[in-house]
């Protein structure tokens, strides 16, 4: 038996299946975890002593979606695989959930923390769902943020549980909800204190023993009478109704695929509906947008955070701050987040701070924001971008190495990616407002040491200078068809 899901059978016939992936802070769906789930499903079907199942997590979170390295592998495979091969590869989890859901031995989810993407889809596939009442627990389907849709039944079970409008808000917005909201929407039966969660789930599992699966009992909105049913209803019309702009609808194909999946699967049996959902998922797999977004906004971003991390962490003893002008008030808000001693210093020029290191060295930094004109940097400057849906970046411009290292350490305190460029002007400020070809040309002016194309793309997307659908200027350029002269 796999060491990823630990099973314990009680005398009452309830099998407790606890997910605990070694070496990870959170559980995520990977090929190995799907193998482990198959083993549990086989045991449940074969062992007459098992009468119901409670599935939970040994970690502080439940399950935080799919392993995005695996998903990137899907997008890479789409370059050479046939549609049938891609369906077999990408549809495995959805097929597992259909099998789990229809099991005559009911599964109950005891969600003890974050359940996002595939984690929430696993919970929704269970016959019943109980969640911790901790308001910090996040429950949602964020796949649209990576240019994807939840491809293991999320676009089908969510409308049948929560209703069309609530489901579309979650699917198109990608924003999580707290447990109380999830219960109100009908996604979970109840929210209980963490100390009572397993006992409550076991009790529910016992009451369901011997009851065959009945979709009409599980889904309060199985008939889906609230789904727009006119043949002329288009995905774009629905998207506009939920606040998606025409421009975003064109550039982010996930919006149309999500809505088409919900509309086309609405009155199908769930096995057929999840097959339709997989058709829409493959539509996105064969489109470069999802691959660009996953690479730049998640995988390359994680690498950038590791490799751009400051070596001066822990060396800032004091932050002295001058008067901050209204035009750069974002800095005043950002500095409130840091956990370092701060003091107002009237002798400093406006929009300047002074970093004092552990040896008493003092380094002055000019403070600027992204939406102002680019001007030459004479010492060291930090350009703060807005806090966006994927995080925040602060560009550090200058050549004084010690000041730059300390500025990068401050960037980490600001929970921002610290991207370093030599100047004399901010690259992000110069890129802002240019089209993607113009951004490519401008990025080419960076010296080789500062031109890691992945980091350029991450900084451009996090700052909002480049649209997320592009993956950044350099990634976008790589997806453009080559001409005979190129």
Helices and strands as residue ranges (DSSP letters): E 5-9, E 14-19, H 31-46, E 52-57, E 63-64, H 68-77, H 83-90, H 92-102, E 107-111, E 115-116, H 118-125, E 128-132, E 139-140, G 142-146, H 154-162, H 164-173, H 179-185, E 190-192, G 194-196, H 197-208, H 215-218, H 235-241, H 246-251, H 253-265, H 270-285, H 288-294, I 295-299, H 300-307, E 316-321, G 326-328, H 329-335, E 342-344, E 352-357, E 362-369, E 380-384, E 393-398, H 401-413, E 417-421, H 427-431, H 436-443, G 448-450, H 453-462, G 468-470, H 473-479
